[in-house]
Amino acid sequence: MKIAVGSDHAGFIYQEKIKQFLSVLGHEVTDFGTDSEEPVDYPLFIRPVAEAVARGDAECGVVLAGSGNGEAMAANRVKNIRCGLCWNVESARLARQHNDANMISLGQRMLSEEQALEIVRVWLDTDFEGGGQLRRIQLLDFDQVP
C-alpha cells in the first residue's frame, strides 16, 4: 500500500519510527517532512500529505505533531479527506470502521511510541463496514448528498 506521512517538529521522532514500521510491513512510504525537530509550521507539511491522498498518489496518510489536533484540522480542509484524530486503538478502529478515515493524526506528546505504532497497525488492519455509514460519509461532502 502507498502511504504518505508528514509531521511538524513535535511529531518528528514518531514519524521516523512509523516510517520504519510501515516499511517493515511492506508498505511504500512517501515522506512529506519535516526532517528534524527544528520548529516549523505544520500546515506546510500536513497539507501536501492530504493533497497526495486526495489525488490518489497515496492510498492513505498518517500525520503527526504534539497533540495531532491542528494536523487533523489542516488535513480535513482538503476535499475528500477524512482524517481522524486517534488517541487510542479503539478510536483508530472506529475512524476506519465507521468513518472510512483515509488519514489519521497522532500526537507524539499524548502517546507512547508503542501506542502510536499499535494505533497505526489497527487502523490499517480495519475495514470500512459500509452500510448506513456510507450515507453519513456522503453527507460530509455537500455535493454528494443523496
C-alpha positions in Angstrom: 0.0 0.0 0.0 1.2 3.5 -0.7 1.1 5.6 2.5 2.0 9.3 2.8 3.4 10.6 6.1 4.2 14.0 7.4 4.8 15.8 10.7 5.9 19.0 12.3 8.9 19.2 14.6 6.8 17.9 17.6 6.0 14.7 15.8 9.3 14.1 14.0 10.6 11.3 16.2 7.4 9.2 15.9 7.2 10.0 12.2 10.6 8.3 11.7 9.5 5.3 13.8 6.2 5.0 11.9 8.0 5.2 8.5 10.3 2.3 9.6 7.4 0.3 10.9 5.4 0.8 7.7 8.4 -0.2 5.6 8.9 -3.4 7.6 5.2 -4.2 6.9 5.9 -3.9 3.2 4.2 -0.6 2.5 5.6 2.1 0.2 6.1 5.2 2.2 6.3 8.8 0.9 7.7 11.3 3.4 6.5 14.9 3.2 8.6 16.0 6.1 9.7 17.6 8.2 13.2 16.3 8.6 14.2 17.4 12.1 13.0 18.6 15.4 13.7 22.2 14.3 10.4 24.3 14.7 8.3 24.5 11.6 4.7 25.5 10.6 2.7 22.3 10.5 0.4 23.2 7.6 3.3 23.3 5.2 3.9 19.6 5.9 0.4 18.3 6.5 -1.4 19.8 3.6 0.8 18.1 1.0 0.1 14.7 2.6 -3.6 15.3 2.4 -3.4 16.5 -1.2 -1.4 13.4 -2.1 -4.1 11.2 -0.6 -6.9 13.2 -2.2 -5.2 12.9 -5.7 -4.7 9.2 -5.3 -0.9 9.4 -5.2 -1.2 7.7 -1.8 -3.9 5.4 -0.6 -3.8 6.8 2.9 -1.9 9.1 5.2 -0.5 9.5 8.7 0.3 12.9 10.1 1.8 13.7 13.5 2.6 16.6 15.8 2.5 17.3 19.5 -1.3 16.8 20.0 -2.4 16.0 16.5 -5.3 18.4 16.7 -4.1 21.1 14.3 -2.8 18.4 11.9 -6.3 16.8 11.7 -7.8 20.2 11.1 -5.3 21.0 8.4 -5.8 17.7 6.6 -9.6 17.9 6.8 -9.6 21.2 4.9 -8.7 19.2 1.8 -11.7 17.9 -0.1 -12.3 14.2 0.2 -10.1 13.8 3.2 -11.4 12.2 6.3 -8.6 12.5 8.9 -9.4 11.1 12.3 -7.6 12.2 15.4 -6.7 9.0 17.2 -5.8 8.8 20.8 -6.1 5.0 21.4 -6.7 1.8 19.5 -10.5 2.0 19.6 -10.5 5.5 18.2 -8.4 4.2 15.3 -10.6 1.2 14.7 -13.7 3.3 14.7 -12.2 6.0 12.5 -11.7 3.4 9.8 -14.7 1.1 10.5 -17.4 3.9 10.8 -15.8 6.9 9.1 -13.6 5.3 6.4 -10.8 7.6 7.5 -8.2 7.8 4.8 -5.8 9.6 7.1 -5.1 9.6 10.8 -3.5 12.2 13.0 -1.4 11.3 16.1 0.0 13.3 19.0 3.6 12.4 19.9 3.1 14.2 23.3 0.0 12.2 24.0 1.0 8.6 23.2 3.8 6.2 23.9 5.7 5.0 20.9 4.2 1.6 21.3 0.7 3.0 21.4 1.3 5.1 18.3 2.6 2.0 16.4 -0.3 -0.1 17.5 -2.8 2.6 16.5 -1.3 2.7 13.0 -1.4 -1.1 12.8 -5.0 -1.4 13.9 -6.2 1.4 11.6 -4.5 -0.2 8.6 -6.0 -3.6 9.5 -9.5 -2.4 9.9 -12.0 -2.4 7.1 -14.8 0.1 6.5 -18.1 -1.5 7.3 -20.2 0.5 4.7 -23.9 0.2 5.1 -25.6 3.1 6.8 -22.1 4.6 7.5 -21.6 5.3 3.8 -24.7 7.6 3.7 -23.2 9.5 6.6 -19.9 9.9 4.9 -21.6 11.2 1.8 -23.3 13.8 3.9 -19.9 15.2 4.8 -19.5 16.4 1.2 -22.4 18.7 0.2 -22.0 17.8 -3.5 -22.5 14.1 -2.7 -25.7 14.4 -0.6 -28.1 11.5 -1.6 
